[in-house]
Amino acid sequence: MSEKLNLLEVEFTEEIVADLLPEWKGSDIDVSVLSGGITNKLYRARCSKGDVAIRIYGDKTEMFINRDREAHALQQMADAGITSKLIKYLPDRNVTIVEFITGSYTMKNSDFLKDELRETIMDPVRRIHSSGAVLDYIFNPYEQCIKMNNILKKLNVTFPEYDIEGTLAKLKILNDKINIPVRDYVITHNDLLADNFILVTDEYKDRFEQPIYIIDWEYGGMGPKYYDIADMFQEILVPRDAELKIVESYCEGKDFDKVLYYIDMFKPFPDIYWFLWSLIQKTVSTIEFDFYTYGKIKYDNAQNNIKYLQKEYGIKI
């Protein structure tokens, strides 16, 4: 039934859930819409046999995301207790189904300012980077920005108001100065926005092994751990004093100055990556979202961080 439908364009019903999860047929299934994703559609489905989150891949997301790699990352991170369990991977249906973290709270940017949550938040980030898990995909931040720009070029659109080539040249200088060898790469999430941190509420803590989980591994790969935190900072946009406390918690007092330096050096990269992503989405996506404004904010943030590096560290760009 549902395999003949574009699940992005139809009402998501109990019948569709039962088609995706035949073992649920005959059960009283409750379906609700989940907020969060920009390009994907997210639903929660529950019955006496389970409680799951169902993600339907957004149109043309295959331009950026390899779903086989995502499923591999999900499985490894679930085994490490960092993300929720992978229930079903159905690439022919453009669907991934994971365990829903019942009684959970989706983090907000303001939560990263709370002293009492800091270690809870940073513990799974640290465990990701020290997990020893391996993916077959290298996420070099500079090369990823070049890849995004190449996709944009192929769409034959121009945005002359932005100095894309000049900015990429500056990132090349930063990349050469950073010079972290691939052998030092670890598994990285690469999209650590607040919405991807799921806190288990006190009432449900006995049901889950961890107090917090990190979801949505679409962009996971082997990358520099510092980039992961730089990306997080560019999403949550907390004041500098909060950044310093978060870095101190992450590195547990070891090599603080070095860790902070590399995080700062990587900050322009995620903003340019998501800036280029947004221009691509503006061109190809049918979703009603202001991709242009989203991208402009990212571009401006990157330029400000480049200026900061010049002033704070004397980087000549």
C-alpha positions in Angstrom: 0.0 0.0 0.0 2.3 2.8 1.3 5.2 1.7 -0.9 3.3 3.2 -3.9 2.8 6.5 -2.1 5.1 9.5 -1.6 4.9 9.5 2.2 5.9 13.2 2.2 2.7 14.1 0.4 0.0 12.0 2.1 -1.6 12.1 5.5 0.4 9.8 7.8 -2.1 7.3 9.2 -2.4 4.2 11.4 -2.6 2.2 8.2 0.7 3.5 6.9 2.4 2.8 10.3 1.0 -0.8 10.2 2.3 -1.2 6.7 5.8 -0.1 7.8 5.6 -2.2 11.0 3.5 -5.3 10.1 4.1 -6.7 13.5 1.8 -3.8 14.8 -1.2 -4.8 12.7 -4.3 -5.2 14.7 -3.1 -2.9 17.4 -4.6 0.4 18.4 -2.0 2.8 17.0 -1.7 6.4 18.0 0.1 8.7 15.5 1.3 12.3 16.1 3.5 14.8 14.3 6.9 15.6 15.8 8.5 19.0 15.4 12.2 19.4 14.8 13.5 18.7 11.3 13.5 21.3 8.5 13.8 18.9 5.5 12.4 15.6 6.9 9.0 14.8 8.2 8.9 13.3 11.7 6.1 11.3 13.4 5.7 9.4 16.6 3.7 6.2 16.6 2.9 4.1 19.7 0.8 1.2 20.7 1.0 -1.6 23.2 3.9 -3.1 21.2 6.2 -0.1 21.2 6.8 3.6 20.9 8.8 4.8 17.9 9.9 7.9 16.0 9.5 7.6 12.2 11.5 9.8 9.9 10.5 10.2 6.2 13.5 11.5 4.2 13.0 15.0 2.7 12.9 15.5 -1.0 16.4 15.6 -2.6 18.2 15.0 0.8 20.1 12.3 -1.0 22.2 15.2 -2.4 23.8 15.4 1.0 23.1 12.3 2.9 24.0 8.6 2.4 21.3 6.7 4.3 23.3 3.5 4.5 26.0 5.4 6.3 23.5 7.0 8.5 22.0 3.6 9.5 25.5 2.3 10.2 26.2 5.3 12.5 22.9 4.9 14.2 23.6 1.3 15.0 27.1 1.9 16.4 25.9 4.9 18.5 22.9 2.9 19.8 25.3 0.1 20.8 27.4 2.7 22.6 24.3 4.0 24.5 24.5 7.4 22.8 21.4 7.4 20.6 18.1 5.6 20.7 17.8 2.1 19.3 17.5 1.6 15.5 14.2 -0.3 15.0 14.0 -0.5 11.2 15.9 0.9 8.3 13.7 0.9 5.2 15.7 2.7 2.4 13.2 1.5 -0.3 10.5 3.4 1.6 12.7 6.4 2.4 12.1 5.7 6.1 14.1 5.2 9.3 12.4 4.1 12.5 14.0 4.5 15.9 12.9 4.0 19.5 11.1 7.1 20.8 12.6 8.3 24.1 9.4 8.3 26.1 9.0 11.1 28.6 11.8 13.1 27.0 12.5 16.8 26.8 14.1 18.3 23.7 16.8 20.7 24.7 16.7 24.4 23.9 19.6 26.8 23.4 19.0 28.3 26.9 19.6 24.9 28.5 23.3 25.1 27.6 23.6 28.0 29.9 22.5 26.0 33.0 25.4 25.0 35.2 23.5 21.9 36.5 23.1 20.5 33.0 26.5 21.2 31.6 28.2 17.8 32.5 25.0 15.9 31.5 25.1 17.6 28.1 28.8 17.2 27.5 29.2 13.6 28.7 27.7 12.0 25.6 29.7 14.3 23.3 32.8 13.2 25.0 31.7 9.5 24.8 31.0 9.9 21.1 34.6 11.1 20.5 36.1 8.4 22.7 33.8 5.6 21.7 36.3 4.0 19.3 33.5 3.5 16.8 34.5 3.7 13.1 32.6 4.8 10.0 33.8 4.5 6.4 33.1 8.1 5.7 35.7 10.9 6.2 34.2 14.3 7.2 36.9 16.8 6.5 35.2 20.2 7.2 37.0 22.1 4.5 36.4 19.5 1.8 32.8 19.3 2.9 32.4 23.0 2.2 34.0 22.6 -1.2 31.6 19.7 -1.9 28.6 21.8 -1.0 29.9 24.6 -3.2 30.3 22.2 -6.1 26.7 21.0 -5.7 25.6 24.7 -5.7 27.6 25.4 -8.9 25.9 22.4 -10.7 22.5 24.0 -10.0 23.6 27.0 -12.2 22.4 29.6 -9.8 24.5 32.6 -8.6 24.4 34.7 -5.5 26.7 37.6 -6.2 25.9 39.3 -2.9 28.1 36.7 -1.2 31.9 36.3 -1.7 31.7 32.6 -1.7 35.0 31.9 -3.5 36.9 34.5 -1.3 35.5 32.9 1.9 36.4 29.4 0.8 40.0 30.7 0.1 40.1 31.9 3.7 38.9 28.6 4.9 41.7 27.0 2.9 44.2 29.1 4.9 42.6 28.1 8.2 42.5 24.4 7.1 46.2 24.5 6.3 47.0 26.0 9.7 44.8 23.5 11.6 46.3 20.6 9.8 44.8 17.7 11.8 45.7 14.4 10.2 43.0 12.0 9.3 44.5 9.3 11.6 43.4 11.6 14.5 39.8 11.8 13.3 37.1 10.3 15.5 33.4 9.6 15.0 31.6 13.0 14.9 28.0 13.9 14.8 28.4 17.1 12.8 25.0 18.6 13.6 24.9 19.2 17.3 22.1 21.7 17.5 20.0 21.8 20.7 17.1 19.9 19.1 19.3 16.8 18.8 19.9 16.5 22.5 17.1 14.6 24.2 16.9 14.7 28.0 15.1 11.9 29.8 12.8 13.4 32.4 13.0 12.2 36.1 9.7 10.2 35.8 11.2 8.0 33.0 14.8 7.6 34.1 14.3 4.0 35.2 13.4 3.1 31.6 16.6 4.3 30.0 20.3 3.6 30.6 21.4 7.2 30.0 20.0 10.6 31.2 20.5 12.1 27.7 20.7 10.9 24.1 21.9 12.5 20.9 19.7 11.8 17.9 19.8 12.3 14.1 23.0 10.9 12.7 22.4 12.0 9.1 25.7 13.8 8.8 27.8 11.5 11.0 31.4 10.6 9.9 35.0 10.5 10.9 36.1 14.0 11.6 38.0 16.4 13.9 36.4 16.3 17.4 36.9 20.1 17.7 34.7 20.7 14.7 31.9 18.9 16.4 31.9 21.4 19.3 32.5 24.4 17.0 29.4 23.3 15.1 27.5 23.0 18.4 28.6 26.5 19.4 27.5 28.0 16.1 24.1 26.5 16.7 23.4 27.2 20.3 25.1 30.7 20.2 25.8 31.0 23.9 28.0 33.9 25.3 31.8 33.4 25.4 31.9 32.8 29.2 29.4 29.9 28.7 31.6 28.5 25.9 34.6 28.5 28.2 32.7 26.6 30.8 31.4 24.0 28.3 34.9 23.5 26.9 36.3 23.1 30.4 33.6 20.4 31.1 34.3 18.7 27.8 38.1 18.4 28.2 37.9 17.8 32.0 40.7 20.2 32.6 43.1 18.6 30.1 44.7 20.6 27.3 42.1 23.4 27.8 44.0 26.0 25.8 44.6 23.6 22.9 41.1 22.4 22.7 39.7 25.9 22.8 42.1 27.1 20.1 41.0 24.4 17.7 37.3 24.8 18.4 37.7 28.6 17.7 39.7 27.8 14.5 36.9 25.5 13.2 34.0 27.9 14.0 33.8 29.5 10.5 33.5 26.0 8.8 30.1 24.8 10.0 28.5 28.2 9.3 29.8 28.2 5.7 28.8 24.5 5.3 25.2 25.3 6.4 25.2 28.6 4.5 25.9 26.7 1.2 23.4 24.0 2.3 20.8 26.6 2.7 21.4 28.1 -0.8 21.1 24.6 -2.3 17.9 24.1 -0.4 16.5 27.4 -1.5 17.1 26.3 -5.1 15.7 22.8 -4.9 13.4 22.4 -1.9 9.6 22.7 -2.1 9.5 23.1 1.7 8.1 26.4 3.0 11.1 27.7 4.9 13.1 30.9 4.6 16.4 29.1 3.6 17.8 32.4 2.3 17.6 34.3 5.7 18.8 31.2 7.5 21.9 31.0 5.2 22.6 34.8 5.4 22.8 34.5 9.2 25.3 31.6 8.9 27.4 33.6 6.4 27.5 36.7 8.5 28.4 34.6 11.6 31.3 33.0 9.7 32.7 36.4 8.6 32.5 37.6 12.2 34.4 34.5 13.4 37.1 35.0 10.8 37.6 38.5 12.1 37.7 37.2 15.6 40.5 34.7 14.7 42.4 37.5 13.1 42.1 39.7 16.2 42.4 37.1 19.0 45.0 34.7 17.5 46.7 37.0 15.0 45.8 34.7 12.1 46.7 36.3 8.8 43.9 35.6 6.4 
